[in-house]
Amino acid sequence: MQKASVLLFLAWVCFVFYAGIALFTSGFLLTRLELTNYSSCQEPPGPGSLPWGSQGKPGACWMASRFSRVVLVLVDALRFDFAQPQHSHVPGEPPVSLPFLGKLSSLQRILEIQPHHARLYRSQVDPPTTTMQRLKALTTGSLPTFIDAGSNFASHAIVEDNLIKQLTSAGRRVVFMGDDTWKDLFPGAFSKAFFFPSFNVRDLDTVDNGILEQLYPTMDSGEWDVLIAHFLGVDHCGHKHGPHHPEMAKKLSQMDQVIQGLVERLENDTLLVVAGDHGMTTNGDHGGDSELEVSAALFLYSPTALFPSTPPEEPEVIPQVSLVPTLALLLGLPIPFGNIGEVMAELFSGGEDSQPHSSALAQASALHLNAQQSFLLLHLLAAGIPITTPGPFTVPWRAVSAWALMATQTFYSTGHQPVFPAIHWHAAFVGFPEGHGSCTWLPALLVGANTFASHLLFAVGCPLLLLWPFLCESQGLRKRQQPPGNEAEARVRPEEEEEPLMEMRLRDAPHHFYAALLQLGLKYLFILGVQILACALAASILRRHLMVWKVFAPKFIFEAVGFIVSSVGLLLGIALVMRVDGAVSSWFRQLFLAQQR
């Protein structure tokens, strides 16, 4: 054989291997596309006017700002139990003594003395629990994938919409000090910055001491609107010694003094946010999805009353991405375009002295804006769909795909994950705080309804897509345009003045309507079938993988149950539409007979 032939054949074999690796990687290591769309004050998130309380106030954007300034203290690897108030479980006995417990005493003291001014949350973090991915979530409100974990040591600038971009676009002065990872993520975004090297995890004090040299003088100068301080000592102490080492107690005590100093300097128009980007294991590591790694602390404080009620006995669990839309609306900014977090509505209540009706209205306004921004993806996908489609009831594939995508998106955006530890078991007691007695099917039904509510609702509502072409048209009567000078002809043919209303066109072609229902149902089932097929293939290919029982098998079970729920919901939705159509047809026949008489 010739040398060229041998080399070409070997190159072809290598290419086959490369293609196989790429094909497997594309399914195993999920990737994500960063949208380049940006929210703006000039473009509200949805049609119609802005909610109540957003108009007529200086500086109001989507919603009137409640705070002029924010101090964000990011304590790297601040696990929730590091900040949780410690109470004795047995009367007369002291609480368990561990180096990391009870060192943030200022948080507990503020919660007791000023219960309407502060709140402690358990921030639920999404894996991977690496710093760079958590910074993305804390600024964009989106979810990275495991493939992004490799870029934790070589960060790239964030191109999608984020809080820092919105702040700088609004002319706010953002001052940063701490972890130099922010320099690569947001190049040139800060009005003043003090970056310190973060890679040496055995150095516990250089970054923190550098921040403390600049923190209070910068705060007292007043030349800032948003002040961000990213401390690394707690994280580095975990990597070097673990959380059970006495050095951890020293670092947490240092952070406690920082919080006290900031609280003493806060003005009434300033919000203090103390947050951990992730937790750590018992060995002090992080990056995975264990309970200790995905549980972080979030503390909010304002010199003015912020909450209408006192803190609950057990801190509320909120997704970490919920901080992004909350801070955006509190500062009078648009919610970043790619955000999937849910706004923390109680922060918009107006404090303990606010009127109940105005408080509820303000919370509803914030939730309304948040809901509109979550559905921007559907508007984006549907923007390119032509209004004129073949047939009176034909629904394009793109609209059906967007509908199925929104069902999946809603599943994740409501805090669900396709793994068993993420099931919301507390849903079994909604409406039944005292339990269900010996009944087992009712709690199972409540948990199932909570888990697969998005699949059921979107499947039942799928037949409404048949009205898509009509909803794209202008509302009301549509006059046919007449050329100038044809007024007499228009009077001669009055029956052509107006096009039939949507209800009349539904009656003109009943056989097309039922055929379109069948076609729409088959399209939706086909898209769901492709999803379950892809999941089944992944589970089959990866059946010998170490993570098969933790990731791939639960994912397949969730997809299979979701397909069953969606198919049943689709049948119910089609049956309901047919029932309504039959009733309307009967009414039209009675009306026609009455006119003939």
C-alpha positions as CSV (number, residue, x, y, z in Angstrom):
1,M,0.0,0.0,0.0
2,Q,1.1,3.5,-0.6
3,K,2.0,5.8,2.3
4,A,-0.7,8.3,1.4
5,S,-3.4,5.5,1.4
6,V,-2.2,4.2,4.8
7,L,-2.2,7.7,6.3
8,L,-5.6,8.6,4.8
9,F,-7.2,5.3,6.1
10,L,-5.8,5.9,9.6
11,A,-7.0,9.5,9.5
12,W,-10.4,8.3,8.5
13,V,-10.5,5.8,11.4
14,C,-9.4,8.5,13.8
15,F,-12.1,10.7,12.5
16,V,-14.7,8.0,13.2
17,F,-13.5,7.8,16.7
18,Y,-13.5,11.6,17.1
19,A,-17.1,11.7,15.8
20,G,-18.2,9.1,18.2
21,I,-16.5,10.9,21.1
22,A,-18.2,14.2,20.0
23,L,-21.6,12.5,19.7
24,F,-21.3,10.9,23.2
25,T,-20.0,14.2,24.7
26,S,-22.9,16.2,23.2
27,G,-25.4,14.0,25.1
28,F,-23.4,13.3,28.3
29,L,-21.9,16.7,28.9
30,L,-24.7,19.1,28.3
31,T,-23.9,22.5,26.9
32,R,-25.8,25.7,26.9
33,L,-26.2,28.7,24.6
34,E,-25.9,32.1,26.1
35,L,-28.5,34.5,24.8
36,T,-27.3,37.9,23.7
37,N,-30.7,39.5,24.3
38,Y,-30.8,42.3,27.0
39,S,-33.7,43.6,29.0
40,S,-34.2,47.4,29.0
41,C,-36.4,49.9,30.6
42,Q,-37.7,51.0,27.2
43,E,-39.0,47.5,26.5
44,P,-41.3,46.1,29.2
45,P,-41.2,42.3,29.6
46,G,-44.7,41.9,28.2
47,P,-47.6,43.6,26.4
48,G,-49.7,46.3,28.1
49,S,-48.8,48.9,30.7
50,L,-46.5,48.3,33.6
51,P,-48.0,47.1,36.9
52,W,-49.2,49.5,39.6
53,G,-46.6,51.6,41.3
54,S,-44.2,51.6,38.3
55,Q,-45.2,54.8,36.6
56,G,-44.8,58.4,37.5
57,K,-41.8,58.0,39.9
58,P,-38.3,59.4,39.2
59,G,-35.9,56.6,38.2
60,A,-38.7,54.0,37.9
61,C,-38.0,51.3,35.3
62,W,-40.1,48.2,35.3
63,M,-40.8,48.9,39.0
64,A,-40.0,51.8,41.3
65,S,-36.8,51.2,43.2
66,R,-36.9,50.6,46.9
67,F,-33.2,51.0,47.6
68,S,-30.6,53.4,46.2
69,R,-27.6,51.3,47.3
70,V,-26.7,47.7,47.9
71,V,-23.7,46.3,49.8
72,L,-23.1,42.7,48.7
73,V,-20.8,40.7,50.9
74,L,-20.0,37.4,49.3
75,V,-18.4,35.0,51.7
76,D,-17.0,32.2,49.6
77,A,-18.2,28.7,50.8
78,L,-20.5,30.1,53.6
79,R,-22.4,27.0,54.3
80,F,-25.9,27.5,55.8
81,D,-25.1,25.9,59.2
82,F,-22.2,28.3,59.6
83,A,-24.7,31.1,59.9
84,Q,-27.7,29.2,61.4
85,P,-28.6,30.4,64.9
86,Q,-27.7,27.8,67.5
87,H,-30.3,26.7,70.1
88,S,-30.1,24.0,72.7
89,H,-32.3,21.0,71.7
90,V,-32.5,19.8,75.3
91,P,-33.5,22.2,78.1
92,G,-30.7,22.9,80.4
93,E,-28.0,21.6,78.0
94,P,-25.7,23.7,75.8
95,P,-25.9,23.3,72.1
96,V,-23.4,21.1,70.3
97,S,-19.9,22.7,70.2
98,L,-18.2,22.7,66.9
99,P,-15.6,25.2,65.6
100,F,-17.9,26.6,62.9
101,L,-21.1,26.9,64.9
102,G,-22.3,30.1,66.5
103,K,-19.5,32.3,65.3
104,L,-21.8,34.6,63.3
105,S,-23.5,35.8,66.4
106,S,-24.3,39.2,65.0
107,L,-26.8,37.6,62.6
108,Q,-28.7,36.0,65.4
109,R,-28.7,39.1,67.5
110,I,-30.1,41.2,64.6
111,L,-32.8,38.6,63.9
112,E,-33.8,38.8,67.6
113,I,-33.6,42.5,68.1
114,Q,-34.9,43.7,64.7
115,P,-37.1,40.9,63.3
116,H,-38.8,43.1,60.7
117,H,-35.4,44.4,59.4
118,A,-33.6,41.1,58.6
119,R,-34.1,37.6,57.3
120,L,-31.9,34.5,57.1
121,Y,-32.6,32.1,54.2
122,R,-31.2,28.7,53.2
123,S,-30.0,29.3,49.7
124,Q,-30.4,26.2,47.5
125,V,-27.5,26.1,45.1
126,D,-27.5,24.3,41.8
127,P,-24.5,22.1,40.9
128,P,-21.7,22.4,39.9
129,T,-20.8,24.1,43.1
130,T,-17.7,25.8,41.8
131,T,-17.1,29.5,42.3
132,M,-17.2,30.7,38.7
133,Q,-20.4,28.9,38.0
134,R,-22.0,30.3,41.2
135,L,-21.0,33.8,40.3
136,K,-22.7,33.3,36.9
137,A,-25.9,32.2,38.7
138,L,-25.7,35.1,41.2
139,T,-25.4,37.7,38.4
140,T,-27.5,36.2,35.5
141,G,-30.1,34.1,37.3
142,S,-29.4,31.2,34.9
143,L,-28.0,27.7,35.4
144,P,-24.6,26.6,34.1
145,T,-23.9,23.0,33.1
146,F,-21.2,20.6,34.2
147,I,-19.2,21.3,31.1
148,D,-18.7,24.8,32.5
149,A,-16.8,23.4,35.5
150,G,-13.7,23.1,33.4
151,S,-13.6,26.9,32.9
152,N,-13.5,27.5,36.7
153,F,-9.7,28.0,36.4
154,A,-9.9,30.0,33.1
155,S,-12.9,32.2,33.3
156,H,-14.3,34.1,30.2
157,A,-16.3,37.2,30.1
158,I,-20.1,36.8,30.6
159,V,-21.8,37.8,27.4
160,E,-25.4,37.2,28.5
161,D,-27.5,39.8,30.4
162,N,-26.6,40.2,34.0
163,L,-27.0,42.4,37.0
164,I,-23.6,44.1,36.6
165,K,-24.4,45.0,33.0
166,Q,-27.8,46.4,34.0
167,L,-26.2,48.5,36.8
168,T,-23.5,50.0,34.6
169,S,-26.1,50.7,31.8
170,A,-28.2,52.6,34.4
171,G,-25.2,54.7,35.3
172,R,-24.7,53.1,38.8
173,R,-21.2,53.2,40.3
174,V,-20.2,49.6,41.0
175,V,-17.1,49.2,43.2
176,F,-15.6,45.7,43.7
177,M,-12.9,44.3,46.0
178,G,-11.8,40.7,46.4
179,D,-11.5,37.6,44.2
180,D,-9.9,38.4,40.9
181,T,-12.2,36.0,39.1
182,W,-14.6,38.9,38.7
183,K,-12.0,40.8,36.6
184,D,-12.3,38.1,33.9
185,L,-16.1,37.7,34.1
186,F,-16.8,41.5,34.0
187,P,-13.9,43.3,32.3
188,G,-14.0,47.0,32.6
189,A,-17.4,47.0,34.3
190,F,-16.4,48.5,37.7
191,S,-15.9,52.2,38.4
192,K,-13.3,51.2,41.0
193,A,-11.8,47.7,41.7
194,F,-9.4,46.1,44.1
195,F,-8.6,42.6,42.8
196,F,-6.5,40.1,44.7
197,P,-5.2,36.7,43.5
198,S,-7.5,33.8,44.4
199,F,-5.7,30.7,43.2
200,N,-3.5,30.0,46.3
201,V,-6.0,28.1,48.5
202,R,-3.4,27.7,51.3
203,D,-3.4,31.5,51.8
204,L,-6.2,32.3,54.3
205,D,-5.6,36.0,54.9
206,T,-4.2,38.0,51.9
207,V,-7.5,38.5,50.1
208,D,-9.6,39.1,53.2
209,N,-7.1,41.6,54.7
210,G,-6.8,43.4,51.4
211,I,-10.5,43.9,51.3
212,L,-10.6,45.1,54.9
213,E,-8.0,47.8,54.1
214,Q,-10.4,49.3,51.4
215,L,-13.9,48.3,52.6
216,Y,-14.7,50.9,55.3
217,P,-12.8,53.9,53.7
218,T,-14.6,53.2,50.4
219,M,-18.0,52.9,52.2
220,D,-17.4,56.1,54.1
221,S,-16.5,58.0,50.9
222,G,-19.9,57.5,49.4
223,E,-18.5,57.3,45.9
224,W,-20.4,54.1,45.1
225,D,-23.9,52.8,44.5
226,V,-23.2,49.1,44.7
227,L,-20.3,47.8,46.8
228,I,-19.3,44.1,46.3
229,A,-16.8,42.4,48.6
230,H,-15.9,38.8,47.8
231,F,-14.0,37.2,50.8
232,L,-12.1,33.9,50.3
233,G,-10.7,33.1,53.7
234,V,-13.6,30.7,54.7
235,D,-13.3,28.8,51.4
236,H,-9.5,28.5,51.6
237,C,-9.7,27.4,55.2
238,G,-12.0,24.6,54.2
239,H,-9.7,23.5,51.5
240,K,-6.6,23.6,53.8
241,H,-8.0,22.5,57.1
242,G,-11.6,21.5,56.7
243,P,-14.6,23.0,58.6
244,H,-13.8,21.4,61.9
245,H,-10.5,23.1,62.4
246,P,-10.0,26.0,64.9
247,E,-8.9,28.2,62.0
248,M,-12.4,28.0,60.7
249,A,-13.7,29.6,63.9
250,K,-11.2,32.4,63.5
251,K,-12.3,33.2,59.9
252,L,-16.0,33.1,60.7
253,S,-15.4,35.4,63.7
254,Q,-13.6,37.8,61.4
255,M,-16.6,37.7,59.0
256,D,-18.8,38.4,62.0
257,Q,-16.9,41.6,62.8
258,V,-17.1,42.6,59.2
259,I,-20.9,42.3,59.2
260,Q,-21.1,44.3,62.5
261,G,-19.0,47.1,61.0
262,L,-21.1,47.3,57.9
263,V,-24.4,47.3,59.8
264,E,-23.2,50.3,61.9
265,R,-22.4,52.3,58.7
266,L,-25.5,51.5,56.7
267,E,-27.9,54.3,55.8
268,N,-31.6,54.0,55.4
269,D,-31.6,53.7,51.6
270,T,-29.0,50.8,51.6
271,L,-29.6,47.1,51.6
272,L,-27.1,44.7,53.0
273,V,-26.8,41.2,51.4
274,V,-24.5,38.6,53.0
275,A,-24.4,35.4,50.8
276,G,-22.5,32.3,50.3
277,D,-21.9,31.1,46.8
278,H,-21.9,27.4,47.8
279,G,-21.2,25.2,50.8
280,M,-18.6,22.6,51.5
281,T,-18.3,18.9,52.4
282,T,-17.0,17.6,55.7
283,N,-13.6,17.6,54.2
284,G,-13.9,21.3,53.1
285,D,-14.2,20.5,49.3
286,H,-16.9,21.5,46.9
287,G,-18.0,21.1,43.3
288,G,-20.6,18.3,43.5
289,D,-24.2,18.1,44.5
290,S,-24.2,16.8,48.1
291,E,-26.5,18.4,50.6
292,L,-23.7,20.3,52.4
293,E,-22.3,21.6,49.1
294,V,-25.6,22.9,47.7
295,S,-26.8,24.5,51.0
296,A,-25.5,28.1,51.4
297,A,-26.5,31.0,53.7
298,L,-28.3,34.2,52.6
299,F,-28.8,37.1,55.0
300,L,-30.7,40.3,54.2
301,Y,-30.8,43.4,56.4
302,S,-32.0,47.0,56.0
303,P,-32.0,49.9,58.6
304,T,-35.6,50.4,57.6
305,A,-38.3,47.9,58.2
306,L,-38.2,45.4,55.3
307,F,-40.6,42.5,56.2
308,P,-44.2,42.7,57.5
309,S,-43.8,39.7,59.8
310,T,-41.2,38.2,62.1
311,P,-38.9,35.4,60.8
312,P,-40.2,31.9,60.8
313,E,-38.8,29.3,63.2
314,E,-37.1,27.4,60.4
315,P,-35.5,29.6,57.7
316,E,-37.1,29.5,54.3
317,V,-35.4,27.6,51.5
318,I,-35.1,29.6,48.3
319,P,-33.2,28.9,45.0
320,Q,-30.0,30.8,44.7
321,V,-31.1,32.2,41.3
322,S,-34.0,34.0,43.0
323,L,-31.7,36.7,44.3
324,V,-31.1,38.1,40.8
325,P,-34.7,39.2,40.0
326,T,-35.3,40.3,43.5
327,L,-32.2,42.7,43.6
328,A,-33.0,43.9,40.1
329,L,-36.5,45.1,41.0
330,L,-35.5,46.4,44.4
331,L,-32.9,48.6,42.6
332,G,-35.3,49.7,39.9
333,L,-33.6,47.7,37.2
334,P,-34.9,45.4,34.5
335,I,-34.6,41.7,35.3
336,P,-31.8,40.1,33.3
337,F,-33.2,38.5,30.1
338,G,-32.0,34.9,30.8
339,N,-33.1,34.8,34.5
340,I,-35.1,31.8,35.6
341,G,-35.3,32.7,39.2
342,E,-38.5,33.6,41.1
343,V,-38.7,36.9,42.8
344,M,-38.8,36.9,46.6
345,A,-42.1,38.6,47.0
346,E,-42.0,39.3,50.7
347,L,-39.3,41.9,50.2
348,F,-41.8,44.1,48.3
349,S,-44.4,44.1,51.1
350,G,-43.4,47.6,52.4
351,G,-42.4,46.7,56.0
352,E,-44.4,46.2,59.2
353,D,-46.4,49.5,59.0
354,S,-47.6,49.1,55.4
355,Q,-51.3,48.6,54.6
356,P,-52.2,45.0,53.8
357,H,-53.9,45.9,50.5
358,S,-51.0,48.0,49.2
359,S,-48.5,45.4,50.4
360,A,-50.3,42.6,48.5
361,L,-50.6,44.8,45.4
362,A,-46.8,45.5,45.4
363,Q,-46.0,41.9,45.8
364,A,-48.4,41.0,43.0
365,S,-46.8,43.6,40.7
366,A,-43.3,42.1,41.3
367,L,-44.6,38.6,40.7
368,H,-46.4,39.8,37.5
369,L,-43.2,41.3,36.1
370,N,-41.2,38.2,37.0
371,A,-43.8,36.0,35.3
372,Q,-43.7,38.0,32.1
373,Q,-39.9,37.9,32.0
374,S,-39.9,34.1,32.4
375,F,-42.2,33.8,29.4
376,L,-40.0,36.0,27.1
377,L,-38.4,32.7,25.8
378,L,-41.7,31.7,24.4
379,H,-42.2,35.1,22.7
380,L,-38.6,34.8,21.4
381,L,-39.3,31.4,19.8
382,A,-42.6,32.4,18.4
383,A,-41.4,35.7,17.0
384,G,-40.4,34.2,13.7
385,I,-43.6,32.2,13.1
386,P,-45.6,33.6,10.2
387,I,-49.2,34.6,10.9
388,T,-50.5,33.2,7.7
389,T,-50.2,29.4,7.9
390,P,-51.7,26.8,5.5
391,G,-55.2,25.8,6.6
392,P,-57.4,27.6,9.0
393,F,-56.2,25.7,12.1
394,T,-52.7,24.6,11.3
395,V,-50.2,25.0,14.2
396,P,-46.6,25.2,13.1
397,W,-44.0,22.8,14.5
398,R,-42.1,25.7,16.0
399,A,-45.1,26.7,18.2
400,V,-45.6,23.2,19.4
401,S,-41.9,22.8,20.2
402,A,-42.0,26.1,22.1
403,W,-45.0,24.9,24.1
404,A,-43.2,21.6,25.0
405,L,-40.1,23.5,25.9
406,M,-42.0,25.8,28.2
407,A,-43.4,22.8,30.0
408,T,-39.9,21.6,30.7
409,Q,-38.7,25.1,31.6
410,T,-41.5,25.5,34.1
411,F,-40.6,22.2,35.7
412,Y,-37.1,23.5,36.5
413,S,-38.0,27.1,37.2
414,T,-40.4,26.0,39.9
415,G,-37.5,24.4,41.8
416,H,-37.8,20.8,40.6
417,Q,-35.0,18.5,39.5
418,P,-35.2,15.0,37.9
419,V,-33.6,13.4,40.9
420,F,-35.3,11.8,43.9
421,P,-33.7,14.0,46.7
422,A,-35.2,17.1,45.0
423,I,-38.8,15.9,45.3
424,H,-40.9,18.4,47.3
425,W,-42.2,16.0,49.9
426,H,-43.6,18.9,51.9
427,A,-46.3,19.2,49.2
428,A,-48.0,16.1,50.8
429,F,-49.1,18.3,53.7
430,V,-50.5,21.3,51.8
431,G,-54.0,21.7,53.2
432,F,-53.4,18.9,55.7
433,P,-51.0,20.2,58.3
434,E,-52.1,17.6,60.8
435,G,-51.4,14.7,58.5
436,H,-53.7,12.3,56.5
437,G,-54.2,9.5,59.0
438,S,-53.9,6.1,57.4
439,C,-54.5,7.4,53.9
440,T,-51.5,6.9,51.5
441,W,-53.0,7.8,48.1
442,L,-53.8,11.4,49.0
443,P,-50.3,12.5,50.0
444,A,-48.9,10.6,46.9
445,L,-51.4,12.5,44.7
446,L,-50.4,15.8,46.2
447,V,-46.7,15.2,45.7
448,G,-47.2,14.0,42.2
449,A,-49.4,17.0,41.3
450,N,-46.7,19.3,42.7
451,T,-43.9,17.5,40.8
452,F,-45.6,17.2,37.4
453,A,-47.9,20.2,37.5
454,S,-46.1,21.8,34.5
455,H,-46.5,18.7,32.4
456,L,-50.2,18.4,33.2
457,L,-51.1,22.1,32.7
458,F,-49.2,22.6,29.4
459,A,-50.6,19.3,28.0
460,V,-54.2,20.2,28.9
461,G,-53.7,23.7,27.4
462,C,-52.0,22.4,24.3
463,P,-55.3,22.4,22.2
464,L,-55.5,26.1,22.7
465,L,-52.6,26.4,20.2
466,L,-55.2,25.9,17.5
467,L,-56.3,29.5,18.1
468,W,-52.7,30.7,17.4
469,P,-53.4,32.2,14.0
470,F,-56.5,34.0,15.3
471,L,-54.7,35.4,18.3
472,C,-52.0,36.9,16.1
473,E,-54.6,39.0,14.4
474,S,-55.8,42.4,15.6
475,Q,-58.7,42.3,18.0
476,G,-62.2,43.4,17.0
477,L,-63.8,43.7,13.6
478,R,-61.4,43.8,10.6
479,K,-62.6,46.0,7.8
480,R,-61.7,45.2,4.2
481,Q,-59.8,48.1,2.7
482,Q,-61.7,49.8,-0.1
483,P,-59.9,51.8,-2.8
484,P,-60.8,55.5,-3.0
485,G,-64.0,56.3,-4.9
486,N,-65.7,52.9,-4.4
487,E,-68.0,53.9,-1.7
488,A,-71.1,53.1,-3.9
489,E,-69.8,49.6,-4.6
490,A,-69.2,49.1,-0.9
491,R,-72.8,50.0,-0.1
492,V,-74.0,47.5,-2.8
493,R,-72.1,44.6,-1.2
494,P,-72.5,45.1,2.6
495,E,-71.9,41.5,3.2
496,E,-68.2,41.9,2.4
497,E,-67.6,44.8,4.7
498,E,-66.4,42.6,7.6
499,E,-64.5,39.4,7.8
500,P,-66.0,36.7,9.9
501,L,-65.1,36.6,13.5
502,M,-63.0,33.8,14.9
503,E,-66.1,32.0,16.4
504,M,-67.8,32.0,12.9
505,R,-64.7,30.6,11.2
506,L,-64.6,27.8,13.6
507,R,-68.1,26.9,12.6
508,D,-67.4,27.2,8.8
509,A,-65.0,24.1,8.8
510,P,-65.8,21.7,11.6
511,H,-64.2,18.8,9.8
512,H,-60.9,20.8,9.5
513,F,-61.1,21.6,13.2
514,Y,-61.2,18.0,14.3
515,A,-58.5,17.0,11.8
516,A,-56.3,19.9,13.2
517,L,-56.9,18.6,16.8
518,L,-55.7,15.2,15.7
519,Q,-52.7,16.7,13.9
520,L,-51.8,18.9,16.9
521,G,-52.1,16.0,19.3
522,L,-49.8,13.9,17.2
523,K,-47.2,16.7,16.9
524,Y,-47.1,17.2,20.7
525,L,-46.9,13.4,21.3
526,F,-44.1,13.2,18.7
527,I,-42.0,15.9,20.4
528,L,-42.6,14.2,23.8
529,G,-41.7,10.9,22.3
530,V,-38.4,12.2,20.9
531,Q,-37.5,13.4,24.5
532,I,-38.3,10.1,26.1
533,L,-36.4,8.2,23.3
534,A,-33.3,10.4,23.8
535,C,-33.5,9.7,27.5
536,A,-34.0,6.0,27.0
537,L,-31.0,5.9,24.7
538,A,-28.8,7.8,27.2
539,A,-29.8,5.4,30.0
540,S,-29.1,2.4,27.8
541,I,-25.7,3.7,26.6
542,L,-24.7,4.7,30.1
543,R,-26.1,1.7,31.9
544,R,-22.7,0.7,33.2
545,H,-21.7,4.3,34.3
546,L,-21.0,4.9,37.9
547,M,-23.7,7.6,38.0
548,V,-26.4,5.5,36.4
549,W,-28.5,5.0,39.5
550,K,-28.0,8.6,40.7
551,V,-28.5,10.6,37.5
552,F,-29.5,8.6,34.4
553,A,-32.0,6.1,35.8
554,P,-33.9,8.8,37.8
555,K,-33.9,11.1,34.8
556,F,-35.4,8.3,32.7
557,I,-38.1,7.6,35.4
558,F,-39.0,11.2,35.6
559,E,-39.2,11.5,31.8
560,A,-41.3,8.4,31.6
561,V,-43.8,9.5,34.3
562,G,-43.8,13.0,32.8
563,F,-44.7,11.5,29.4
564,I,-47.6,9.5,30.9
565,V,-48.9,12.6,32.7
566,S,-48.6,14.7,29.6
567,S,-50.3,12.2,27.4
568,V,-53.2,11.8,29.8
569,G,-53.4,15.6,30.1
570,L,-53.4,16.0,26.3
571,L,-56.3,13.6,26.0
572,L,-58.2,15.4,28.7
573,G,-57.5,18.8,27.0
574,I,-58.7,17.5,23.6
575,A,-61.8,15.9,25.1
576,L,-62.6,19.2,26.9
577,V,-62.2,21.2,23.7
578,M,-64.4,18.8,21.8
579,R,-67.0,19.0,24.6
580,V,-67.0,22.8,24.4
581,D,-67.1,22.7,20.6
582,G,-70.1,20.4,20.7
583,A,-71.9,22.7,23.1
584,V,-71.2,25.7,20.9
585,S,-72.4,23.8,17.8
586,S,-75.6,23.0,19.5
587,W,-76.1,26.6,20.5
588,F,-75.5,27.7,16.9
589,R,-78.0,25.2,15.6
590,Q,-80.7,26.4,18.0
591,L,-79.9,30.0,17.0
592,F,-80.2,29.2,13.3
593,L,-83.5,27.4,13.8
594,A,-84.8,30.4,15.8
595,Q,-83.9,32.8,13.0
596,Q,-85.6,30.6,10.4
597,R,-88.8,30.7,12.4
